[in-house]
Amino acid sequence: MNYKIMKIILFVIVIAAMLAVPAFMIRKGEEVLNKGRIYIFKAAPVDPYDYFRGRYVNIRIEKNYVPVSPDTPLDFKSNEAVYATIVNDKDGLAYFDSISRTVPENGDYVKVNFSYQDKNKAYLLIPFNQFFMNEKLAPEAERVVREALLKRKDSCVIKLRVHNDTAVIEDLLINNMPVKKYILSLQKSGDKK
Amino acid sequence: MSDRKKIEWLLGELPALKEKGILNPESADSLHKYYQAIMPPKTNFQQLVILFFGILSATLIGGGIILIIACNWDDIPRHIRAGMAFLPLLLAAGFGIYTLQKDKSAAWRESAAILTALTSAAAISLISQTYQLGGTLKDFLFVWMLLFFLLIYIFNSTGTFLIYAFALTVWNFNRWDMFGSNESCRDIYFFALFLALPLWWLVINFRKAPYGLKSSLLCWIITIFVLLNSIPLMQPCYEFQTKTYWALILAVVFLVGALRRSGGAGFWGNPLLAAGAVGITIYSAIATFSSFWNDHDSYYYRGNTIYNEYCGWAIIAILAVAWLRLLFKRWRNEAELIPALFPALLLIPMAVMPAAGAYVFNLYLLLGGIFFMRYGFKKFDLFKINAGMFLLSLLLFLRFVDSDLDILLRGCLFILLGVMFLVVNIIAAKKFRKAEKMQKEAGI
């Protein structure tokens, strides 16, 4: 076969793989958004800028740990991949209940990394910590989220959809209102906080 | 001297050799034909400028696309935004196929490869942010590098190799896990795999024109890559493993540079030699302090002994084999032997008597300095004389720093050192001129 044609065929294969990866991501994202169960986590904020991924609000789940017995040190290495099960408390807010190396048999779970154990808390490194927004709205979102959290007069929660071991952030809610809607309503009323 | 210059010189000599009867006309013609055919093309600076701007424009266009896409078009429905992510990649694919089909120039090939690589990154990023999928930079780079590394081969693209080397370095620093978890141990195998992926392309290019412009550029990328990536590579290992690794890698880099120099690479085409020599000098200077030899058997993090025990030793064993092989090749060159033996000088005191290590390295710098000065005078090489004087001055300077000498006395000693440099250079230059004149008069 002609060397030039071989190169073109190889290039087409590479392009097919390059298209397949985002296509697979879309399928996964759609599946989680359509079939996933909703969990609401309390949030905590920071805001960096990622050149490749635009503007986002860096969010932190407040309860980024699993309650454990202080008497029994866990046998996990730092940064080790683990499955964390999610349950709701009596107020309807979600938290991580347990961690294991194997896929849990019951309930919803996400794949996270173990960080360290501090007495009765096993801290986790959680990968869903960025909420992407329009680059004009992101700084504003960061401001309102920070104010909501620091002044504690408004509630700020992360709406997460979980399906199998994948989680996607569906929205960031302030006083039960999507953050974008909340900012626009503030701008409309001229009451910029 | 480059390959082209060497061949040009040889072709220039042929008529004289033919005239003097050293070569018969047939042999001279055959040699002329043969070397004329294999002579590398003359570097065309106009083409180089076009190539540079081709790469620059592709990078700017790719970067611009990423920035536009990074805008998060909130008002556009999710499905349309997802579809948009594929558009730049499809355009780049069309551009790439056209370039390959029409067998376009290097500037086109570089642009097509870089654009395809960057737009594929943009597609993954846009989908990731559209669906708020999260993930880490490390995972993103892992998938991206696997997707685009073949473009280096398909388009024979140095620019894409540079992006690959940069992405792999960022990935390696992200892999760096100070606690030495199982993941970081597993990732070391992936790092080895990523190192192997563009290897054949490098071999092809170095074989084609070992001392050409492309090889020189690749040498620069490789030198920076090797030195930078050594930092996270050995971080979770025992301290004495890290020390051994650095001694071996610097000696290997130096010896590869020495091989390239003997093959004809010029200064700018051979950063390996300079990086190795400077690295060995700095390392030797550090080893003259007794604190360097204390606690060398401790290790930074006790998180994972698998990495320390196996990966660390495996890396060191590979390097040691490479070092011994290169040392065997360059054994006869006495000027290269002094820096090349540096790992042995480090390892023997470390294993036998660490307390004597600092003395060994003080002696090493002293004898190295004297040797290079003597060698420089013998071979009429002003650079080697200055290198020798530099080593002696460095040793004196370090011991001043270490001592409690008065600041006035230190000042006087530095002036004395400066004067010594000047006087030796003047004497050497005079001596060399005289020798040159005598050689001319003798008709040598």
Contacts between the chains, C-beta under 8 A, distances in Angstrom:
chain1	res1	chain2	res2	distance
A	4	B	100	6.6
A	4	B	101	7.3
A	4	B	103	6.6
A	7	B	100	5.4
A	7	B	154	5.3
A	8	B	97	6.1
A	8	B	100	5.0
A	8	B	101	6.5
A	10	B	150	6.6
A	10	B	153	7.9
A	10	B	154	5.7
A	11	B	93	7.7
A	11	B	96	5.7
A	11	B	97	6.6
A	11	B	100	6.1
A	11	B	151	7.9
A	11	B	154	5.2
A	12	B	93	7.9
A	12	B	97	7.5
A	14	B	116	7.7
A	14	B	147	7.1
A	14	B	148	7.5
A	14	B	150	5.0
A	14	B	151	6.6
A	14	B	154	7.0
A	15	B	89	7.3
A	15	B	93	4.4
A	15	B	96	7.6
A	15	B	116	7.4
A	17	B	147	5.8
A	18	B	89	6.0
A	18	B	116	7.5
A	18	B	120	4.2
A	18	B	123	6.9
A	18	B	147	5.2
A	18	B	148	7.5
A	19	B	86	6.3
A	19	B	89	6.6
A	19	B	90	7.9
A	19	B	123	7.6
A	21	B	120	8.0
A	21	B	123	7.7
A	21	B	124	6.0
A	21	B	143	6.1
A	21	B	147	6.4
A	22	B	82	7.9
A	22	B	85	5.8
A	22	B	86	6.9
A	22	B	123	4.6
A	22	B	124	5.6
A	22	B	126	7.6
A	22	B	127	4.3
A	25	B	124	7.1
A	25	B	127	4.5
A	25	B	128	6.7
A	25	B	131	6.7
A	25	B	133	6.2
A	26	B	82	5.2
A	26	B	127	5.8
A	26	B	131	7.1
A	28	B	131	7.7
A	28	B	133	7.3
A	29	B	127	7.2
A	29	B	130	7.4
A	29	B	131	3.0
A	29	B	132	8.0
A	29	B	133	5.9
A	30	B	131	7.8
A	32	B	131	7.9
A	33	B	131	7.3
A	51	B	66	7.6
A	51	B	70	7.5
A	52	B	66	6.2
A	52	B	70	6.9
A	52	B	121	6.6
A	52	B	122	7.9
A	52	B	125	5.0
A	52	B	140	7.9
A	53	B	70	6.2
A	53	B	125	5.1
A	53	B	128	6.7
A	53	B	129	5.2
A	54	B	69	7.7
A	54	B	70	3.3
A	54	B	71	6.2
A	54	B	72	5.1
A	54	B	129	6.0
A	55	B	70	7.5
A	55	B	72	6.7
A	56	B	129	7.2
A	77	B	179	7.0
A	77	B	181	4.6
A	77	B	182	5.7
A	77	B	303	6.5
A	77	B	304	6.8
A	78	B	177	7.6
A	78	B	179	3.9
A	78	B	181	5.5
A	78	B	303	6.5
A	79	B	177	5.3
A	79	B	179	6.2
A	79	B	181	3.8
A	79	B	183	5.6
A	79	B	184	7.0
A	80	B	181	5.6
A	80	B	182	5.9
A	80	B	183	6.9
A	81	B	183	6.7
A	113	B	183	7.9
A	127	B	134	4.7
A	127	B	135	5.9
A	127	B	136	6.2
A	128	B	132	7.4
A	128	B	134	3.9
A	129	B	134	6.7
A	130	B	132	7.6
A	130	B	134	6.2
A	131	B	132	6.4
A	132	B	72	5.6
A	132	B	129	3.9
A	132	B	130	7.8
A	132	B	132	6.2
A	133	B	72	5.9
A	133	B	74	7.1
A	134	B	71	7.2
A	134	B	72	4.8
A	134	B	73	7.8
A	134	B	74	4.5
A	135	B	70	7.5
A	135	B	71	6.1
A	135	B	72	6.4
A	137	B	74	7.3
A	166	B	133	7.9
A	167	B	134	7.5
A	168	B	131	5.7
A	168	B	132	5.0
A	168	B	133	5.8
A	168	B	134	7.3
A	169	B	132	4.2
A	169	B	134	7.2
A	170	B	132	7.3
A	180	B	74	6.7
